[in-house]
């Protein structure tokens, strides 16, 4: 039996060039009043101490997001995608975006919504947004 599936491609997001590698997700915070999503990422230092936050990704024109644990992501992502040099990727075509348009009955089809994937060894966050995220480097 042949199954028609969409093969997603992960392309490194150009705004993520030069970011420290080996980051892990430390916090996901959504301000429902403003619609802002903040993803904090850091480097683990010791097993019993929370990672030092190095970057925050700020999404302002948010349509949706989902968080998957790393063990669940391996089946979800193609093997090539997980080994990508960039932890912030654009996914095209996007099954998540297609699902969103189906659920919203095409209400946002005229908007340029992008599917961003922030992948680390512990979690994967998929974000649907109409603007690139703002990358904030935390002061040490």
Beta strands, then each sheet from edge to edge (+ up, - down):
strand 1: 9-12
strand 2: 24-31
strand 3: 36-43
strand 4: 52-59
strand 5: 62-69
strand 6: 88-92
strand 7: 114-119
strand 8: 123-129
strand 9: 134-137
sheet 1: 1+ 6- 7+ 8- 5+
sheet 2: 2+ 3- 4+ 9-
end
